[in-house]
Amino acid sequence: MLVQNLTNITELYLDSVAITSSGEEWGRALSSLKGLHVLSMTSCNLSGHIDPSLAKLHSLSVLKLSNNKLSKHSVIFLCKYFSNLTVLQLSSCGLNGYFPTDIFQLQTLKLLDISDHQYLHGSLPNFPPFASLQYLNLRNTNFLGPIPNTISNLKQLTTIDLSYCQFNGKLPSSMSELGQLVYLDMSSNNLTGQLPSFNVSKNITYLSLFLNHLSGDLPSSHYDGLTNLVSIDLGFNSFTGTVPSSLLKLPYLRELKLPYN
């Protein structure tokens, strides 16, 4: 790769460039770019292990490798060496096995996307106070276990997609503290209990929890002030009672789905 001569480069975008070399080859080629902050190589036909020499990129904060065929051990490598990541995108990379919880707990991490890996499993850890995470996407993975109460520590979280996983247990009431939330999708899991209030999430536009085991009433107070809500899907649960009037009065609501309750 000719880029190995660009030793002063700080950002490198090679998305959708057909790179046929193995992980060892392109890893070694990039390891000389000591000042690199951003590396984006989505849909590049990358395959195999990431070469250990890539650990020399101590300044790396943004890494995007989605839509490739990486080895599952690549994830462990990333966790071990790149402790200052702010963005990690690894969706649809053919990963499998256990995803280390350490990555979730990186204080600097703002975006994590490991979606579309049916054979990748793991669980959510306790999130540390003052975590920076804003975007979390685990859609269509084999993650399981409960949603931790410490999810409320993700004060900056705007987007969370845990749909089509195996999460179970009750939705923690602490989710009502996610004041910056815009998009929430936890559809098709095994979640139980009552729906927490989202009335502090004034910017939320999309809320989907269909195909779970949620139950109880839908209190009208839960939806007061959600003037930006466009779509809500609570179908295929076990809710009871009446549809709250506050929900029906939301000015921008376009989709209200409550079938099979």
C-alpha angles and dihedrals in degrees: 000000000000093000090080087081093057093085096162096053117121102181127039124184117183100154115162093005109138104242111175098181121110125253090261092055101046091038092058091044092056098041092086092063093091095169095052113135101166127040117176118176106151119161094009100132090249115168143177131015124346108243114249090231088076086076087080089077094091093161095057112126104154121051122173118177103148122151098028134109105250127167115259088238089065089079092057089049092053092050093051100049111021102064096153099060118142096174126034118173116178103148118154097004100134093253120162140169126049121342111217116242091216091082092060089055098054104125092212097050114114102163129034122174119171096147128149101039108124093183097047112101138180142114138253115264128212105284115230122239115269093021114172099215113137103161126037122175121176096150116157098009130121096249113145144173130069130322102250121238087232089073083097087072088072092086093161096049112132102161130035123170116179095151123145095019133114102255115150142177129060124325103250115244087224088079086080087074095066096108098169096052117135104160129029125174120169096150123152102023134114098258119153140188130048129327111259121228118267097184092119090057093084094167098052113129103167129040122172128170101148121150100031134109099257119148145174133064128319102234114214091227090065091073103038111131098007090133094154096055110123104166135024124175118185097153126141097032133104103256118154138194128043133322106264116249091223089062093052092051098056106126100219100035110131103160126043113171120181105147122152099020 
